[in-house]
Amino acid sequence: MAADVAALGPGVLAVHHIGSTAVPGLVAKPVIDLLAVVDSLDWLDNQRPALEGLGYEWRGDYGIAGRRYCVLRGSIAHLHCYGLLSPHIARHLAFRDYLRADDAERDRYAREKRRAWAASGGDKAAYAAGKAEWIAATEAKALDWFAAVSQSPLE
């Protein structure tokens, strides 16, 4: 999957595994989330036919300005694409690495996911909304953590 995306050419600068499946020991649905850092969204927009040829369904920004979102046929992978200077890149990578580094925080997120799922009645949108506040607060902590340990989330 990541190799397929990278094969689009030099406009793909990096592909990262993000989301719950990227955090060992975290409960997750069987979907791989990938974050592609691209030279520019204009370049990526021109690659839409190539991505669709790889089996991705193009969904545009899908509610987040500055993103291009695609779902691999069968929903086995979600591709989140951002231009090189997007702050969303650091947000995603910091959250992932923070949960990887802190087992207690990872476990708190697992409990939050289970709580949100139980409250959602199986509705995916309600599930996402139900955990959004927790995620936003934890992303802020994760970004502070990155700054404190002087790591770059682009590494």
Buried (B, 14 or more C-beta within 10 A) or exposed (E): BBEBBBEBEEBBEBBBBBBBBBBEEBBBEEBBBBBBBBBEBEBBEEBBEBBEEBBBEBBEEEEEEEBBBBBBEEEEBBBBBBBEEBEBBBBBBBBBBBBBBBEEBBBBBBEBBEEBBEEBEEEEEBBEEBBEEBBEEBBEBBBEBBEEEEBEBEE
